[in-house]
């Protein structure tokens, strides 16, 4: 792994089944990763919706505060650009996002030469609260499946829902 990331010892990390998981600020860690060294990126970044809940009785709960950087478009733009540079050719980039802001993500993804191949819909067993009286319960997550080059599907083709 030291041939992929410089100064690995300064981060908390786990290596499980040949998958390296690093705990740190993504843009800081990305500065230490060699370009064109990553096989796949799967990310669940801030959705740019300034999320916090108003439905908890305990207003000191952490979900009652906005998520850090959940309004920072520059972070998303820089992350996507750096992701493209770190991925090897013919690799995949999976990006979770909200239906409310997916056009912003799509714009930055396409500006950085990724090819959006699918919008994958992950149907969840629970749903978010949202506006309980004027909005349907949101029971899915959107995942943008993108390619740098052309990444072939391994195994049998599966549906995008």
N, C-alpha and C positions, 0 to 999 in steps of 0.2 A: 504493500500500500504506500510505502514511502516514495515510490516512483510516480505516484499520482498526486499526492498532497504533501506540500512542504510543511514542516513544523507540526506534524500530526500530534505530537506529544503535548502541545499546548491546549488541545481540545479534549472534552469528554467524548468518548466514542465506544461503540461496541462493534465487534466483527462476528456476525452470526451467519452461518452457511454461506460464507464468502460474500456477504453483503455488509458494506461498511455504513454504519449509521453514526453521524456526527451531530453532537448537540452544541449549537453555537449560533450566533447571529449569521444568517445565511450569506449576507454580502461580505462579511469579514472572512468567513470560511472559504467562500468562492475565490477570494483573492489568492489563497494558498493552493488552489487546485490547478493543475496543469491543463492547458487548453487541449481539447479533443481527446480527453481521457475518460469520459463518463459514458456508460452504456445506455442509461435510461434515467430520466428525472420524473419523479412522481411528487407533486407538490400540492399542498393545501394552504395557499397563502391567505393573508387578509383579503376579504372580498370587496373592500372599498364601500361598505355599506354603513360604517360607523356603528356597528352592532352593540347593543346593550339591551338587557331585558328590563321591562317595567312591571313584570308580572310576579316577581318574587316578593314574598312578605318580608323576608330579611333583606333590607336594602343595603346591608354591608357585604352581601355575597359578591364574589368577584364577577359574576355575570351581570351585575348591575352597573359595572363600569365599562366604558367603551374598550374594545380590544385595541391594544397598542398598534399603531400604524394602519388601522382599518380605514383610514381616510387619506393614505399617502400613495397617490398615483405614481410618484417618482420612484418609490421603492419597487413597485410592480414593474414599471418600465425598465429599471436598471437590472432587476432580477431576471426578467425574460431575456434581455440582451446578453447578459453574462451566461445564462443557461445555454443559449445557442452556441456560444464560443466554447463552452466546456464539453458539450456533447460531441461524441465521435460522429462521423458521417453515417447516414442510414440508421438513425436511432430514433427512439420515441420520447416524447415529452407529454406527460399527462398533467393537466392543470385543473383542479377543482375551482369553481367560481359560482357566483350567484347569478340567477337569471336576471336580476336587477342590473347587473354590471357586466354581463358577459360580452357585450359589444366593446367595452373598453379593453378587456383582456384580448379579445379577438383582434382588435386593431394593433395592439403592441406585438402580439404573436406574429401577425402577418407582416408587420413592419420589419421584423427580424428574420424574415425569410423562412419561417416555419410554414409548413403546409398543414392546414387544419383538415383532418380526415373524417372525424366524427365528433358529434356531441353525444357523449355517453350519458345516459340517464341511470343513476343509481337509485332504485326505489328502496326507501328505508322503511323500517317497521314502525317508526314513530314519526311525528310531524312537529314542526315548530309552532309556536303560539301565534305570532303575528297579530293582526287585527282580528280578534275573535268574533266580531259581529259583522264585518264587511269584507272578509277575505277568506278564500278557501284555505284549508290547512295544507301547508307545503310539506310534501312527503317524499321529496326526492332531492338529490344533489346533481348538479351538472358537472361533467368532467369533459374538458376539451382534450381530445386525443389528436396529437400533432406529430408530424414527422420532420426531421432534419434529413433531407434526402428522401429515401423511400425505405421504410422499415417494413419488412414482411411479417405478417402475423405468424406466430409459432403455433403449430397444431391446428385444430379444427377452428374454423371461423365461427364466432359466436355473435349473438345479436347485441345491439347497442342500448338495449333497455334491460 
